[in-house]
Amino acid sequence: MTAGLGRRARTVEEIGMNMGAAAQIPAQHFKPLESQPGDVFITSWAKSGTTMMQQMFHQLRMGAATGAGDMDFDDISRMTPWEDTGALIDHDVNGAQRAEPRGFKSHREYERLPEGCRYVVTLRDPHETYVSFYRFFSGWHFEPGAISMEDFFPMWMMGGPGGCDYYTHLLSWYARKDEPDTLLATYKWAVKNKRAMIERLARFLGIEPTDALLALVEEHTSREFMVAHKDRFDDAMVAKALEEKVGIPAASDSSKVQAEGSDAKVVPPSIAQQIDALWAERVAPATGHADFASLAAAIDPPA
């Protein structure tokens, strides 16, 4: 007997009903994270490059430790545990990891993460995150076509599990762009300058970025490679838990790796106006940047 609806949602309210019901089921094995100095949090906002950076981080540390990549896992979030879903999937996020340093996934702002750690963040244009978030939920959390892109705005504002709204996240990490414990880049720059991003991450982790290691990680983080192995990047543990707890089919399309990127131009004008209005109200006064393109130019190094 499952809680919740026993099926995918057909309205935004029903998404909340399913997630709320799943959260009410007690966990037996989950334990809150006990952080250690030097831990690494990959904490981009939802649909802003978290999965790519988890893969980059894991392949770097495994390549440095063993001389080879590592795809012997069912879910990248088993390699870099996600505390915010730990209770849902009943997973002990403090378990041993395959190599150092320890790494964890998050969508949180700095103020709600443990101090004394290291933080890797990629930022993405809000319009692109909106499209990607919608595509990700459609066919998994809700029936395809049941919720319009216009009606999806409340879900986008909630962010990923345990996270915060887009603007809170961006302002928190923008304020730390010059801190030595924070590696900040935009998702678009990281994709277009993959080798340079891998080298930056390696040096941030204290790993020697040899040519062989850079080539290995570049191959393992290419869109083609990750699409070919997309079953490792489809939230398998969360999908299994949601099937068992609320009846959402685990066979739904929950892959975070898309063959094509998300096009910001398909955001409905009414939604684009709301996104831009919130930027003008919250981000522009705090940063001096009128839009994401201006902010990105201030963050990313020359190509």
C-alpha positions in Angstrom: 0.0 0.0 0.0 1.5 3.3 -1.1 0.9 6.7 0.4 0.1 9.8 -1.7 -1.8 9.5 -5.0 -0.4 6.2 -6.2 0.4 7.8 -9.5 2.1 10.7 -11.2 0.6 14.1 -10.4 -1.7 16.0 -12.8 -1.5 19.4 -11.0 1.1 21.4 -9.1 -0.9 20.7 -5.9 -0.8 17.0 -6.5 3.0 17.1 -6.9 3.1 18.6 -3.4 0.7 15.9 -2.1 3.0 13.1 -3.4 6.2 14.7 -2.0 4.5 15.5 1.3 3.2 11.9 1.7 6.6 10.5 0.8 8.3 12.7 3.5 6.0 11.4 6.2 7.2 7.8 6.0 9.9 7.2 8.7 13.4 6.4 7.6 15.3 3.5 9.4 18.9 4.0 8.2 19.2 7.7 7.4 21.5 9.7 9.7 22.1 13.5 9.3 25.4 14.4 7.8 28.4 14.6 10.1 30.6 17.0 8.1 34.4 17.0 8.3 36.9 19.7 7.5 37.8 19.6 3.8 34.5 18.0 2.7 33.4 19.2 -0.7 29.8 20.3 -1.4 28.7 20.4 -5.1 25.9 22.9 -4.5 24.6 24.4 -7.7 21.0 25.4 -7.9 18.6 22.9 -9.4 19.2 22.2 -13.1 22.3 24.3 -13.1 25.0 21.7 -13.7 25.0 19.8 -10.4 25.1 16.4 -12.1 27.9 17.3 -14.5 29.9 18.6 -11.6 29.3 15.5 -9.5 30.6 13.4 -12.3 33.6 15.7 -12.8 34.4 15.6 -9.1 34.1 11.8 -8.8 36.1 11.1 -12.0 38.9 13.4 -10.9 39.3 11.9 -7.5 39.0 8.3 -8.8 41.4 9.0 -11.7 43.9 10.6 -9.3 43.6 7.6 -6.9 43.5 4.7 -9.3 44.6 6.0 -12.7 41.2 5.1 -14.2 37.7 6.4 -14.4 34.8 4.8 -12.4 31.4 4.1 -13.7 30.7 1.1 -11.4 27.6 2.7 -9.7 23.9 2.9 -10.2 23.4 6.5 -9.2 26.0 9.3 -9.1 24.3 10.5 -5.9 25.4 7.3 -4.3 29.0 8.4 -4.9 28.3 12.0 -3.8 25.4 11.6 -1.3 22.6 14.1 -1.2 21.6 14.7 2.4 18.4 16.5 1.5 17.0 13.2 0.0 18.7 10.9 2.5 15.6 10.5 4.6 13.4 9.9 1.5 15.7 7.1 0.2 16.6 5.9 3.7 20.3 6.2 3.0 23.1 6.8 5.5 25.0 9.7 3.9 27.9 9.2 6.2 29.0 6.0 4.6 32.5 5.4 3.3 33.3 6.9 -0.1 35.6 5.4 -2.7 38.3 8.1 -2.7 39.2 11.4 -1.0 38.1 14.0 -0.6 34.6 13.3 0.5 32.0 14.9 -1.7 28.3 15.7 -1.2 25.5 17.1 -3.4 23.3 20.0 -2.3 21.1 22.8 -3.7 21.5 24.9 -0.6 22.8 28.4 -0.1 26.0 28.9 1.8 24.3 29.9 5.1 22.7 26.5 5.4 25.8 24.4 4.8 28.4 23.3 7.3 31.3 25.7 7.8 34.9 24.8 7.2 34.2 22.9 4.0 34.8 23.6 0.3 32.0 24.5 -2.1 31.7 24.1 -5.9 29.0 26.1 -7.5 27.9 26.6 -11.1 25.3 29.3 -11.9 22.9 29.2 -14.8 20.6 31.7 -16.5 17.3 31.5 -14.7 15.3 31.2 -17.9 17.3 28.1 -18.9 16.8 26.6 -15.5 13.1 27.1 -15.8 12.9 25.1 -19.1 15.3 22.4 -17.8 13.3 22.0 -14.5 10.0 21.7 -16.4 11.5 19.1 -18.7 12.9 17.1 -15.8 9.5 17.0 -13.9 7.4 16.3 -17.0 7.0 12.5 -17.4 8.3 11.8 -14.0 6.6 13.8 -11.2 3.7 14.8 -13.4 1.9 13.4 -16.5 3.3 14.8 -19.7 1.2 17.8 -20.7 -0.9 17.8 -17.5 0.8 21.0 -16.2 1.5 23.9 -18.5 4.8 25.8 -18.4 2.8 28.8 -17.2 1.4 26.9 -14.2 4.8 25.5 -13.3 6.2 28.7 -11.8 5.5 27.8 -8.1 7.5 24.6 -8.5 10.4 26.5 -10.0 10.4 28.9 -7.2 10.7 26.1 -4.7 14.0 24.8 -6.2 15.3 21.2 -5.6 14.7 19.2 -2.4 16.2 21.0 0.6 17.2 23.9 -1.6 15.9 27.5 -1.8 14.6 29.8 -4.4 16.9 30.7 -7.4 17.6 34.3 -6.2 18.5 33.4 -2.6 21.0 30.8 -3.9 22.5 33.1 -6.5 23.0 36.0 -4.1 24.5 33.8 -1.4 27.2 32.3 -3.7 27.8 35.5 -5.7 28.8 37.1 -2.3 31.5 34.4 -1.9 32.9 34.6 -5.4 36.3 35.7 -4.1 36.5 33.3 -1.1 39.3 30.7 -1.3 36.9 27.9 -0.1 34.5 28.5 -3.0 34.9 27.6 -6.7 32.3 29.6 -8.7 31.7 29.5 -12.4 28.7 29.6 -14.8 27.4 26.4 -16.2 27.7 27.7 -19.7 31.3 28.6 -19.2 32.1 25.2 -17.7 30.5 23.4 -20.6 32.2 25.5 -23.3 35.6 25.4 -21.5 35.4 21.9 -20.1 39.2 21.2 -20.0 39.8 24.5 -18.2 37.0 23.8 -15.8 38.3 20.3 -15.0 41.8 21.8 -14.3 40.3 24.5 -12.1 38.4 21.9 -10.1 41.5 19.7 -9.8 43.6 22.5 -8.4 40.8 23.5 -6.1 40.8 19.9 -4.7 44.6 19.7 -4.5 44.8 17.2 -7.3 47.7 17.4 -9.9 46.0 18.0 -13.3 48.1 15.8 -15.5 47.3 15.7 -19.2 46.2 12.1 -18.9 43.8 12.8 -16.0 42.3 15.9 -17.7 41.7 13.8 -20.9 40.1 11.0 -18.9 37.7 13.4 -17.0 36.9 15.4 -20.1 35.8 12.2 -21.9 33.7 11.0 -18.9 31.9 14.4 -18.6 31.1 14.9 -22.3 27.4 15.0 -23.2 27.9 12.0 -25.4 29.4 9.9 -22.7 26.9 10.9 -20.1 23.9 10.4 -22.4 25.3 6.9 -23.2 25.4 6.2 -19.5 22.3 8.2 -18.5 20.9 5.5 -16.3 23.7 6.5 -13.8 22.3 10.0 -13.8 18.6 9.5 -13.4 18.1 9.8 -9.7 17.7 6.0 -9.5 17.5 5.9 -5.7 14.9 8.7 -5.5 12.9 7.1 -8.3 12.9 3.8 -6.5 11.8 5.4 -3.2 9.0 7.4 -4.9 7.7 4.2 -6.6 7.6 2.3 -3.3 6.2 5.2 -1.3 3.8 7.1 -3.5 3.4 4.9 -6.6 5.2 7.1 -9.2 6.6 4.6 -11.7 10.4 4.2 -11.4 10.5 3.5 -15.1 9.5 7.2 -15.8 12.0 9.4 -17.5 13.9 10.9 -14.6 17.2 11.3 -16.5 19.1 14.5 -15.7 21.1 14.2 -18.9 19.4 15.5 -22.0 20.7 14.9 -25.6 20.0 18.6 -26.2 20.3 21.6 -24.0 17.3 23.7 -22.7 16.3 26.7 -24.9 15.5 29.8 -22.8 13.5 31.2 -25.7 10.6 28.8 -25.1 9.8 30.3 -21.6 6.4 31.9 -21.9 6.5 35.7 -22.0 4.4 35.9 -18.8 6.9 33.7 -16.9 9.9 35.5 -18.4 8.5 38.8 -17.1 8.1 37.4 -13.6 11.7 36.0 -13.6 13.1 39.3 -14.9 11.0 41.3 -12.4 12.4 39.3 -9.5 15.9 39.8 -10.8 15.4 43.6 -11.0 14.0 43.6 -7.5 16.5 41.3 -5.7 19.6 40.7 -7.8 20.3 43.9 -9.6 20.4 46.2 -6.5 22.7 43.7 -4.6 25.1 43.0 -7.5 24.9 45.9 -9.9 24.2 43.5 -12.7 21.0 44.1 -14.7 20.9 40.6 -16.1 22.5 37.2 -16.0 24.8 37.9 -18.9 26.3 40.8 -17.1 26.8 38.8 -13.9 28.4 35.9 -15.9 30.9 38.2 -17.5 32.0 39.3 -14.0 32.4 35.7 -12.7 33.9 33.7 -15.5 37.6 33.9 -16.5 38.6 34.6 -20.1 38.2 31.5 -22.3 
